[in-house]
């Protein structure tokens, strides 16, 4: 989808950044912009020596963005550096510069699960879901020093998960209120529904690395003969240190029950407890608030923007009702 956060890059821009990251002698043979992402600009680049890489470029400075979206390139760099140690399949990161706002990564050879699942045999899709759950579980085994987003200004960092998560909620509610986004309940009431679960949130005592954006477009798969496997996970800019259960939001919220159950089986090896179900509802609520707030700042086409707002608002309403009954 087209978004105003994606900078327009000329041929000269791409050549300059590739050379800055890989050396003055490197030449660009051709490049093509990816259109599936929603935030950074990303281009597939073939070099004159035959190598294929992905160039990611952060939004231009000065754009109006959501409060949590500061320093996302730094967040992505930290995610890939730390998650790589788990052995989970990830693209190699060849160069990264948070201050200059660009990364150069290995280009994967497969396709997104979003596209592949349409023709994937059902039993193989369930197998991929279990593998994905296991991979996500390995990532959440990476500990943080404190909770919160790993941005360099320290905003939202604390020693308490309830404190950090309430800071997440405060920021996104402020974004929604500042831009007059329609909310199904008053912002203060939404905050109170989250805050009253503080004791449950603080049963989480170890900060875990959470990707928080593992929807099917960020999961690449590849077929070895007739058998599909995960090739790599991409786009770690939304990562934070928090409750491992938060990773299940994008892994389960968009899929049929059998597929979600397969993910949870791979992730935990058991069903969710009642407390984990409530925590997951809190984290879904946060995602729906992000999607509602995005509709004010992304500059998406009008019809798509309205559809996203309606879709997210319906889900936010349902999960707030569940929290009110908890």
DACORTA-V284645 format. One record per run of one state. SS is the DSSP state (2 for helix, 1 for strand, 0 for the rest). FROM is the first residue (numbers start at 0). TO is the last residue. If there is no record, write none. Layout:
# DACORTA-V284645
<<SS | FROM | TO> <SS | FROM | TO>>
This chain:
# DACORTA-V284645
<<0 | 0 | 9> <2 | 10 | 21> <0 | 22 | 26> <1 | 27 | 32> <0 | 33 | 39> <1 | 40 | 46> <0 | 47 | 50> <1 | 51 | 56> <0 | 57 | 65> <2 | 66 | 68> <0 | 69 | 70> <2 | 71 | 85> <0 | 86 | 88> <1 | 89 | 89> <0 | 90 | 91> <1 | 92 | 96> <0 | 97 | 100> <1 | 101 | 105> <0 | 106 | 109> <1 | 110 | 111> <2 | 112 | 115> <0 | 116 | 120> <2 | 121 | 138> <0 | 139 | 141> <1 | 142 | 142> <0 | 143 | 145> <1 | 146 | 147> <0 | 148 | 156> <1 | 157 | 157> <0 | 158 | 159> <2 | 160 | 177> <0 | 178 | 185> <2 | 186 | 194> <0 | 195 | 196> <2 | 197 | 200> <0 | 201 | 206> <1 | 207 | 209> <0 | 210 | 214> <2 | 215 | 217> <1 | 218 | 223> <0 | 224 | 225> <1 | 226 | 232> <0 | 233 | 238> <1 | 239 | 241> <0 | 242 | 242> <2 | 243 | 251> <0 | 252 | 255> <2 | 256 | 267> <0 | 268 | 272> <2 | 273 | 293> <0 | 294 | 300> <2 | 301 | 324> <0 | 325 | 325>>
